[in-house]
Amino acid sequence: MKDLQEILAIAREIGWQAADILRSYYYGTAKDPNLEVQYKQNEPVTVADIAVSQYILQNLQASLGNEDFAYISEETYQSPSGVAQPFAPWVWIIDPLDGTRDFIEKTGDYAVHIALIKETRPVLAVVAVPEAQKLYYATKGGGTFVETHDGSVPLQVSSGKRIEDLTLVVSRSHRNKRLDYLVKKLPCQNQKSVGSVGCKIATIVEQQADIYISLSGKSAPKDWDMAAPELILTEAGGKFTHFDGTPLRYNTGDINQWGGLLASNGEYHEALCKQAEGILAQFDIAKT
């Protein structure tokens, strides 16, 4: 198997090309620019999602093969049939278009996620944000960098703020009453609305925000929503855990990331997790 830096170079190149393909659909310059929207489990899917998924999978497999790696993409994933799946220690987890609603609505907040998982944890991540013309990348223990057409620079999360002065980056579309109640009760009330988990985490590593909260409802975010952004954040000095402090685990056979997840610059992470659990307990008591 190639070493991690060689694999990273391949993933970065594929990330940039995937971003270009998405932009061609976004601006209507693709060969078939018709953005026909279908719905899969109430989530929108476009021809752009499918085209980029095919591009990433074909190019990763052409460069790295199928012997050492398994591949999971949002657009090709099928729920397990009840038959036990063989465990693959190295898995690529891909979201070809994170923020499809924002892509359709032309907010600019969409991203490409490519993560390499070793057993259950990410060791390599690429998040491309086409409209910013930026590509974020990280390897386990190697730090986080942002790459533009002018080169790469290392990134570090914010520090030294009071808890009241932290900024929470919130979703435009994935909201529910429990999340709204939680956000209103937190000690930090500065908010910034951004689509795509990749774009949200980009705002934290760029020091434009400090916290992101995900709270599952009837459905939950999936492995491909979180795997690449998580490593981008943690390698820049941040933290990304369940409310109880346990790490996220991927490649477990269940692609759902249930419960409360908190991503932050790390400074008040444990305190915010405890507060979030307490606030949600109050909400649940009030509802009963």
C-alpha positions in Angstrom: 0.0 0.0 0.0 1.2 3.5 -0.8 2.2 5.7 2.2 -0.3 8.2 3.7 1.3 11.3 2.0 1.1 9.7 -1.4 -2.5 8.7 -0.8 -3.2 12.3 0.4 -1.7 13.8 -2.8 -4.1 11.6 -4.8 -7.1 12.5 -2.7 -6.3 16.2 -2.9 -6.1 16.1 -6.7 -9.4 14.2 -6.9 -11.0 16.7 -4.5 -10.0 19.6 -6.7 -11.4 17.9 -9.8 -14.6 17.0 -8.0 -15.0 20.6 -7.0 -14.6 21.7 -10.6 -17.3 19.2 -11.7 -19.7 20.5 -9.1 -19.1 24.1 -10.2 -19.8 23.2 -13.8 -23.3 22.0 -12.7 -23.7 25.0 -10.3 -23.1 27.5 -13.1 -24.8 25.5 -15.8 -21.7 24.9 -17.9 -21.7 21.1 -17.7 -22.4 19.0 -20.8 -25.9 18.3 -19.4 -26.6 21.1 -17.0 -30.1 20.0 -16.2 -30.2 19.7 -12.4 -33.1 17.2 -12.2 -33.8 16.7 -8.5 -35.0 13.4 -7.1 -35.6 12.4 -3.5 -34.0 9.5 -1.6 -35.3 9.1 1.9 -36.6 12.7 1.8 -33.2 14.1 0.9 -32.6 15.7 -2.5 -30.2 14.1 -5.0 -29.2 15.6 -8.3 -27.3 14.5 -11.3 -24.3 16.5 -9.9 -24.2 14.2 -6.8 -24.2 11.1 -9.0 -21.6 12.4 -11.5 -19.2 13.5 -8.8 -19.7 10.2 -6.9 -18.8 8.2 -10.0 -15.8 10.5 -10.7 -14.3 10.1 -7.1 -14.9 6.4 -6.9 -13.5 5.6 -10.4 -10.4 7.7 -9.8 -9.7 6.4 -6.2 -10.1 2.9 -7.4 -8.0 3.4 -10.5 -5.2 4.8 -8.3 -5.5 2.6 -5.3 -7.4 -0.5 -6.3 -9.9 -2.6 -4.4 -7.5 -5.0 -2.6 -6.5 -2.7 0.3 -9.5 -0.5 0.5 -13.3 -0.6 0.7 -15.4 2.3 -0.6 -18.6 3.8 0.7 -20.2 6.8 -1.1 -23.5 8.4 -0.1 -24.8 7.9 -3.6 -23.9 4.2 -3.9 -24.5 3.1 -0.4 -27.3 0.5 0.2 -28.6 -0.4 3.6 -27.3 -3.8 4.8 -29.6 -6.7 3.8 -29.3 -8.5 7.1 -26.3 -10.5 5.7 -23.2 -9.9 7.7 -20.8 -7.7 5.8 -17.1 -8.5 5.9 -15.2 -5.9 8.0 -12.7 -3.9 6.0 -10.0 -2.3 8.1 -9.4 0.5 5.5 -12.5 2.3 4.1 -13.0 5.4 2.0 -16.1 7.3 3.1 -17.3 9.8 0.6 -19.9 12.5 0.3 -19.7 13.8 -3.3 -22.0 16.7 -2.5 -22.6 17.7 1.1 -25.2 20.4 1.2 -27.3 19.4 -1.7 -30.2 21.8 -0.7 -27.7 24.7 -0.5 -26.4 23.6 -3.9 -29.9 23.7 -5.4 -30.8 26.9 -3.7 -27.5 28.5 -4.8 -26.3 29.6 -1.3 -22.7 28.6 -2.2 -22.5 26.5 1.0 -21.8 23.0 -0.4 -18.7 20.8 -0.2 -17.0 17.6 -1.2 -16.0 15.2 1.7 -13.4 12.4 1.2 -12.2 10.5 4.3 -10.0 7.5 4.8 -11.0 5.4 7.9 -8.6 3.0 9.6 -10.9 0.5 11.5 -13.3 3.0 13.0 -11.4 6.4 13.0 -10.4 8.8 10.3 -6.7 9.1 9.4 -7.0 11.2 6.3 -9.5 13.9 5.2 -10.2 16.2 2.3 -13.0 18.8 2.3 -13.2 20.9 -0.8 -15.4 24.0 -0.8 -15.9 24.9 -4.5 -17.3 28.4 -4.1 -14.5 29.5 -1.8 -12.0 27.7 -4.2 -10.4 26.2 -1.1 -9.5 22.6 -0.2 -8.9 21.6 3.5 -6.9 18.6 4.2 -5.5 16.7 7.2 -3.8 13.5 8.2 -3.8 12.0 11.7 -1.0 13.7 13.7 -0.1 15.8 10.7 -2.2 19.0 11.3 -4.8 20.7 9.1 -4.0 22.8 6.0 -6.0 24.9 3.6 -5.0 24.9 0.0 -5.8 27.5 -2.6 -4.3 28.0 -6.1 -1.6 30.0 -4.3 -0.4 27.2 -2.1 -1.1 25.7 1.4 -1.1 27.2 4.9 -1.6 25.5 8.3 -4.8 26.3 10.3 -5.5 26.5 14.0 -8.8 27.0 15.8 -9.6 30.1 17.8 -8.6 30.5 21.5 -8.8 33.0 24.4 -12.5 33.9 24.1 -15.0 34.0 26.9 -17.6 31.3 26.7 -20.3 34.1 26.1 -18.4 35.4 23.1 -18.2 32.1 21.2 -20.1 31.9 17.9 -22.3 29.0 17.1 -22.5 27.9 13.5 -26.0 26.6 12.8 -27.8 24.8 10.0 -30.2 26.6 7.6 -32.4 23.5 7.0 -31.8 20.7 9.5 -33.7 22.2 12.5 -36.1 20.8 15.1 -37.7 22.0 18.3 -35.2 20.2 20.6 -32.3 21.8 18.8 -33.9 25.3 18.8 -34.6 25.0 22.6 -31.0 23.9 23.2 -29.4 26.7 21.2 -31.6 29.3 23.0 -30.4 28.1 26.4 -26.7 28.0 25.7 -24.4 30.7 27.3 -23.2 31.8 23.9 -25.8 33.5 21.7 -23.7 34.6 18.7 -24.9 32.7 15.7 -23.9 32.2 12.0 -26.0 30.3 9.5 -24.1 28.1 7.2 -25.1 25.0 5.1 -23.0 21.8 4.7 -21.2 20.3 7.6 -17.9 20.7 5.7 -18.6 24.4 5.3 -19.5 24.7 9.0 -16.3 23.1 10.1 -14.4 25.3 7.7 -15.8 28.4 9.5 -14.4 27.0 12.8 -10.9 26.2 11.5 -10.9 29.6 9.8 -11.8 31.2 13.2 -15.1 32.7 11.9 -17.0 30.5 14.4 -16.3 28.3 17.4 -19.0 25.7 17.9 -21.3 23.4 15.9 -24.0 21.1 17.3 -25.7 18.2 15.6 -28.8 16.7 17.2 -30.5 13.7 15.5 -34.3 13.6 15.4 -36.2 11.1 13.4 -33.1 10.6 11.3 -29.5 11.2 12.0 -26.5 12.5 10.1 -24.4 9.8 8.4 -20.8 8.8 8.5 -20.1 10.7 5.2 -21.4 13.9 6.7 -19.0 13.8 9.7 -15.9 11.7 8.9 -13.9 14.2 6.8 -14.9 17.4 8.7 -14.1 15.8 12.1 -10.5 15.2 11.2 -10.1 18.6 9.7 -11.3 20.1 13.0 -9.4 17.9 15.4 -6.1 18.3 13.6 -6.6 22.1 13.8 -6.8 21.8 17.6 -10.5 21.4 18.0 -12.7 18.7 19.5 -15.6 16.7 18.0 -17.4 14.2 20.3 -20.8 12.9 21.4 -22.2 14.9 24.3 -21.0 12.3 26.7 -17.4 12.8 25.5 -17.1 9.6 23.5 -15.5 9.8 20.1 -17.4 9.3 16.9 -16.9 5.9 15.4 -17.2 5.0 11.7 -17.3 1.9 9.6 -19.3 0.1 12.3 -22.1 -1.4 10.2 -24.4 1.5 11.2 -23.9 4.6 9.1 -26.0 6.8 11.4 -24.5 9.1 13.9 -27.3 9.2 16.5 -27.6 11.5 19.5 -26.0 14.8 20.3 -22.7 15.7 18.7 -20.6 18.8 19.6 -17.8 20.2 17.5 -15.8 23.1 19.0 -12.5 25.0 19.3 -12.0 22.8 22.3 -11.7 25.4 25.1 -15.1 24.9 26.8 -15.9 21.6 25.1 -16.6 19.4 28.1 -18.6 22.2 29.9 -20.7 22.8 26.8 -21.4 19.1 26.4 -22.5 18.8 30.0 -24.7 21.9 29.7 -26.2 20.6 26.5 -27.2 17.3 28.2 -28.8 19.2 31.1 -30.7 21.5 28.8 -32.1 18.6 26.7 -33.1 16.7 29.9 -35.1 19.8 30.9 -36.8 19.9 27.5 -37.6 16.2 27.7 -39.1 16.6 31.2 -41.2 19.5 30.0 -42.6 17.5 27.1 -43.7 14.6 29.3 
